[in-house]
Amino acid sequence: MKKVTAIIKPFKLDDVRESLSELGITGMTVTEVKGFGRQKGHTELYRGAEYMVDFLPKVKLELIITDELLEQVVESILATAQTGKIGDGKIFVENIERVIRIRTGEENDQAI
């Protein structure tokens, strides 16, 4: 099993969610986060004063999937989250040793 974490632009969330649903992904955790990478933030004008926005709003998706779905999921996120501009985000893939559904006690693939 794999854990896929994707940091994407907030306005791309619905597109990514829909494309993952088409692959049969039935669950994910979505968190609103702030951060920066190479983009380094930007300046904004508010009431005539310019100020620096260091941390930019992003959305973090976390999903646990079977090994067989990994490439399809990564390609789907890449295709739908990409704008071609700086700040599109990142995808991280990690190994998961064990998953347990608390309600039923089911484990691993049956618990996903």
N, C-alpha and C positions, 0 to 999 in steps of 0.2 A: 504494500500500500504506500501511497505517496501523499504528502501534504503539499498543496500548491498554494503559495501566498502571492497575491498580485497587488501591487500598488498602482492605482490608475487615477486618471482625472475623473472628478465626480460626475461630470455630464456624460461619461461613457458607461456608467454603471448599468443602466437599463439595457443597452445594446449587448454588453457582455453577459448579463444575466440571461437574456433571451437566447443568445447563441449557446450558452452552456445548457440551458433547458432542452434545446434541440438535441443535445448529445445524451440526454437522460440524467443529467446532474440534478438531483432533487433537493439538495441542501447545501448551504454555505453560510458562513458567518461574514457579516459586512460591518466594518467599523469606520467611522469618520476619523481621519488622522490628519496631522499636519507635519510637514517636513520639507527638506530640500536636498538636492543633490547638486549636479552641475549647474542646474538652473539658478541656484543661489538667491532666490527671491526676486523681488522687483520693487520699484518705487510707485507710490500712488499719491494722488492729490486729494486732500480732504479739507474743505473750507479754506482753500487758498494756501494750505501748508502741505509741503511735500514730506512724506515719511516713508521709511523702508519697511517692507513686509518681508521678514526673514523666513517665516515658515508658511508654506503654501498649503491650501487645503487639498487633501487627497482622500481616496477611499481605499481601504485595505480589504481584500477578499481573501478568505481562507477556506479551502475545501479539501476534504480527504477523499481520495479516489483510489480505484484499483490500478495496478501497474499498467494494465492493458489500455486504460483510457488516457494515460499521461500525455502522449504526443498529440492526440486529438484536442485535449483540453488546452494545452499550451498553444497550439496553432489557432484555436478558436479565440483565445484571449488576445493573442498577437494581432489577429486579423481585425477584431472589433474594437480594441482599445487604442490602436495606433492612429495618431493624427499626422505623424511625420514631423512634429514640432518638438522642441525641447520640453522636457517635463512629462513625457508620455508615461513614464513609470518603469517598473521592473517586475519580473516574475522570479520567484524563488521556489525551488523544489527540494523537499526533504523526505527522507525515509521515515515511515511510521512503523513501529514494532507491533503495536497492539491497540485495538479499538474495542471498547465495551459499551453496549447500550445499557444504560442504567435501568430503564424500565423492565427489560426482559432478560437481561444477562447475556444476550447474543453477543458474539465476538467477531471481530475482523470483518470480512466481506459482508456477512449477514447484518452487521451493525451499522454499516455505512448508509 
